[in-house]
Amino acid sequence: MSITFSLNGRPCRFHDDPMTPLIDVLRDRSFLTGAKAVCREGFCGACTIHIDGAPQMACLKPVALVDGREVTTIEGLGNGREPLHPLQAAFLKADVVQCGMCFPGMVMSLSAFVRDRPEADRNAIKSAMTGNICRCTGYELIIDAVVDHLSQTGISTQECADG
């Protein structure tokens, strides 16, 4: 069986077991190691990628289910003009990155969230992070980075304006 999909804007063809987890195709066959294979049970969110723009956990997704679809990893998140997506830059500015395990999945989840909810407040951002576990930061730096990112886009929310 041949599975064809777009990977970070480029055509990708896979000719092996269609039940191979997408995380293995990304990391072992495509050498895109941003998505992390941590729990392999969909619990931690470290493997989060976008499929047709929606956050999905690559460890739970057999490659057959992305046939004909658009897959984006953290390596393909930017617009091609800038080296980093603006949310990645906000994470770096806020010194969010510590061990680096959750960072790619967190960025992938939150980038889709802020794209769809640019008016989000701190509570909404916190809820959006539910599927991503971070063992280092305590989440407040991450929320601060997202709030900063939203304020840089010119959209202010009541909670952002209040501090």
C-alpha positions in Angstrom: 0.0 0.0 0.0 1.3 3.4 -0.9 0.4 6.3 1.4 0.9 9.8 0.1 0.6 13.0 2.1 2.0 16.5 2.4 4.7 16.8 5.0 5.6 20.4 5.9 4.5 21.5 2.4 6.3 18.8 0.5 5.0 15.6 -1.0 5.8 12.4 1.0 5.2 8.8 0.0 5.3 5.9 2.4 5.5 2.3 1.2 5.4 0.1 4.3 3.0 -1.1 7.0 0.1 1.3 7.0 -0.3 0.8 10.7 3.1 2.2 11.5 2.7 5.0 14.0 3.0 8.4 12.3 5.6 9.4 15.0 7.9 6.7 13.8 7.5 7.8 10.1 8.3 11.4 11.1 11.3 10.6 13.4 12.8 7.4 11.9 12.0 7.8 8.1 11.8 11.5 7.6 14.3 12.5 10.3 12.1 15.2 11.7 12.8 14.8 15.4 10.9 17.8 16.8 7.9 15.7 17.7 9.0 13.6 20.7 8.1 9.9 21.2 7.7 10.0 24.9 4.6 8.1 26.3 3.3 6.6 23.0 -0.1 6.6 24.7 -1.4 10.0 23.8 -1.1 11.2 27.4 1.8 13.7 27.3 1.3 15.7 24.1 5.0 15.8 23.3 4.3 14.3 19.8 1.7 16.9 18.9 1.7 17.8 15.2 -0.9 19.4 12.9 -3.0 17.3 10.5 -4.9 19.6 8.1 -4.2 22.4 10.6 -5.6 20.6 13.7 -3.4 19.4 16.6 -3.2 15.6 16.7 -0.9 13.2 18.6 1.4 11.5 16.2 2.0 8.5 18.5 -1.7 7.5 18.2 -2.1 8.0 14.5 -1.3 5.2 12.1 0.3 6.6 8.9 -2.6 5.3 6.8 -4.9 7.9 8.4 -2.9 10.8 6.9 -3.2 9.6 3.3 -4.1 12.6 1.2 -3.7 15.0 4.1 -1.4 17.9 5.2 0.9 17.0 8.1 2.9 19.8 9.7 5.5 19.3 12.3 7.3 22.0 14.4 10.0 22.0 11.7 7.4 23.2 9.2 5.4 25.5 11.4 7.0 28.8 10.3 6.0 30.7 7.2 9.3 30.2 5.4 10.2 33.9 5.6 11.2 33.8 9.3 13.3 31.2 11.0 10.8 30.8 13.8 7.0 30.9 14.1 6.1 34.0 16.2 4.9 31.8 19.1 8.2 30.0 19.1 9.9 33.4 19.3 7.7 34.3 22.2 8.6 31.1 24.0 12.3 31.9 23.6 11.8 35.5 24.7 10.0 34.3 27.9 12.8 31.7 28.5 10.2 28.9 28.5 12.4 26.2 27.1 14.1 24.1 29.7 14.5 20.4 29.0 12.9 20.7 25.6 10.7 17.6 25.7 7.3 19.3 25.8 8.3 22.5 23.9 7.5 21.2 20.3 4.1 19.7 21.3 3.2 22.7 23.4 4.0 25.1 20.5 2.0 23.0 18.1 -1.1 22.8 20.3 -1.0 26.4 21.3 -0.2 27.8 17.8 -3.4 26.2 16.5 -5.3 27.5 19.5 -4.1 31.1 19.2 -4.8 31.0 15.4 -8.4 30.1 16.1 -8.8 32.1 19.4 -6.6 35.2 19.2 -8.8 36.9 21.9 -8.1 34.1 24.4 -7.4 35.1 28.0 -5.2 33.3 30.5 -7.8 30.8 31.6 -8.6 29.8 28.0 -4.9 29.4 27.3 -4.5 27.3 30.4 -7.4 25.1 29.3 -5.9 24.7 25.8 -2.7 23.3 27.4 -4.6 20.4 29.0 -3.2 17.7 26.7 0.4 18.8 27.1 2.5 17.9 30.1 5.5 20.0 31.1 7.6 18.8 34.1 9.9 21.8 34.2 8.2 25.2 34.0 5.1 25.1 36.1 3.1 26.4 33.0 3.1 30.1 34.1 6.0 31.0 31.8 4.3 29.3 29.0 1.0 31.2 29.6 3.0 34.4 29.9 4.7 33.7 26.5 1.3 33.1 24.8 -0.2 36.3 26.4 2.9 38.2 25.2 2.5 36.7 21.7 -1.2 37.7 21.6 -0.4 41.2 22.7 2.3 41.5 19.9 -0.4 40.7 17.4 -2.3 43.9 18.5 -5.2 42.0 20.0 -5.7 42.7 23.7 -8.0 40.9 26.0 -9.3 42.2 29.2 -7.1 39.9 31.2 -4.0 40.9 29.2 -4.9 44.6 29.7 -5.3 44.1 33.4 -1.9 42.6 33.7 
